Amino acid sequence: MNKHLLIGFIVIISASITIFSFTFNISHAQTNINGNNSTGQSFASTNSTFASALDLFVVPDSIGGYGVYKEHLPDTFSPGEDIVLYVEPVGFSHEPVEPTVSNNETLYLMNFTADVVISDTEGNILGGFEDLPISQIVSHHQNKEINLVITLSQSQPFPPGDYRLLYTINDEPSGNAFELAKDVRFTSENG
């Protein structure tokens, strides 16, 4: 099977936090990945650098919140198995939003999107997604601990072989971003 005809999967993205958390189930066709990220305003960040403090593959359905997961070892997946990336970002921004509560308290928006590029070991891009909403959280606090979860569900199994997944996590209010490159292998057996 030609790996260049590969891409057929669904992306499920979510974030965990206690107040006004949204989960998006998204299915997209292959999109043009151009790396552009433009934003008109910049907001204060909790840290001078937006980055990942922790990122790893986890067992599907094992995430129970921030720091609660079972790591998927090794980075080898069976045909049709979900690929779940767990990320703990640091240095993200908090955009003040108009008070919507009766005591005129300021609320804070944390807003993240992601780009995902899938390539083979020679660097040929096989597909990807751009500007997927990961999380849009409105909180009473300038939260410092959140986790983001990006799940790639295969609508048809990847052909066996080695691949590279390049994730770009975008902090929308500040315009900052960081990349995570993850090598994965798909085996020909289940289990």
N, C-alpha and C positions, 0 to 999 in steps of 0.2 A: 504494500500500500504506500502511495506517495505521501510523505509527511506534510508536503506543502498544501494538500487538500484537507488538512486535518480539522480545523477549528469548528467545533460544534459543542458548546457548553453554555451553562447558565452561571451567572455571577450572583451570589447572595451576599450582601454586605450588611453588617450591623455594628453597633457600638453598645457598650454596656455602661450605664450610669443610672442613678436612681431617679432623676427628675426629667420629665419630658423627653425621654429617649425614643427615637424612631428607628424602626428596622425597615429596610427596603429590600424587596425581592425583585430583582431586575433581570430581564432577559434582553440582550442586545445582539445585533448582528455585528460582524467585524466593522470597526470604525477606523478612520484615519487617525493615526497617532502622530502628532506633530510636536508635542512637548511644550506648547505655548500655555502659559498661565498668566493671565493678566487680572489685576484687581486695582480698583481706584483708590482704596483707602488702606491705611495701615493702622493697626491697633496694638496696644501694649501686649507683650508676651510675658508669660510667667518665667521665662528663661531666655537668655540671649540667643539660644540655638534651638531650633525646632528639629528634633531628631527622634530616633527610636531608642528607648532604654532597654527594650526587650522585644524580640520578634522571633517567632518559631512556629513550626507547623504543630497543630494539636489534633487530637482525636475528635472527630465530629461528635457533637452533642455532649462534650465533656466540660464545656465552659460554663462556670457558675457565677461569673463576675470577675472583677479585677483580681488577678493573681490566682484565680481558681480555674485550673485546666489540667488535662493529662497530655503530656507531650507525645507527639507522633514520632516514633523512632523506627527505623531511619527515615530518610527523605525519599523512600521508595513507595510507590503507590500501585495498587492493583487496577486492572481495567474497570472503569466506571466509578472508582472510589472518589469521594469528595476530597478536595485539597483545601484545608482550613488553615489560614494564616492568622495568628493572634499577635497583636501589636500593642505595646504600651508606649504611646508617644509622650515626649516631654517638651517643654518650651513652646507650647501652643498658646494662641492668643485667646483673649476673652473680650468680646465686643459688647459694650454696654448697650442694652436695648431699652426702649421705652417701658416705664413701669406699667404693669397690667394688673397689679394687685392693689387693694384698697389703701394700704399704708404707704403708697408711693415709693416702695422699695425698688432699687435698681436691680434688674435681672441681667444675666450675662449669657451671650451666645458663644458656643464653640461649634465650629462648622468645618467638616472635613469632606474632601472628595478623594478619589483615587483613580489612577491610570494603571492599567495592567497590560504588559506586552509579553507575548509568548514567542519564544524563538527556539530554533534547533541549536545544536552544539556548534554549528558553523556561523551562527549569528543571523541566519535568515529569519525574518519576522514571519510568523505563521498566523498571527492574529492578535487581537487585543481589544481593549475597551478604554474609553476616555471620559473623564469628568463624571465618574460614577459617584453619586452621593453616598458617603459612608455613614455620616452621622451629622445631625443638626440638633444640638442639645441646648436647651435654655434652662439655666439654673439660677437659684438664689445665691449661689456661691461661685467664686472663681476656682472651680474644681482643679485639683492638681493631679489626680489619679483617674484616668479613664482607660478603657481598653477598646480597641477596634478589632473587628473580626471580618475577614474577607474570605468567603467560601466560593471556590470554583467547583461547580457540579457539572460533570460531563454528560451532555445529552447523547453523545456517542463516545465510546471509549477511545482514549488516545492510543495510537499505535505504540507498541513497545519501543523503548529507547530513552535517550537522555534529552532533557529540555532545560531551558532557562526561563524563569519567570521574573520579570522586572516590574516591581511595584513602585509607583510614585504616590506618596501620600501628601496631599495638599492641605495646608491650613488656610482656608479661604479668606478669613478676615485680614490676615497679615500678608498673604501672598507668598509665604514661605513653603518650602517643600523638602522632602528627603526621599531618597531612593533605597530600595531593598532588592538586591539580586539574589534569587534563590534557585539553586540547581535541583532538579527533581528527576527521578527515573520512574518510568512505567514498565512494569513487568508484564509478561504474557499470561501469568497465572492469577487466579483470584485467591484472596486470603492471605 
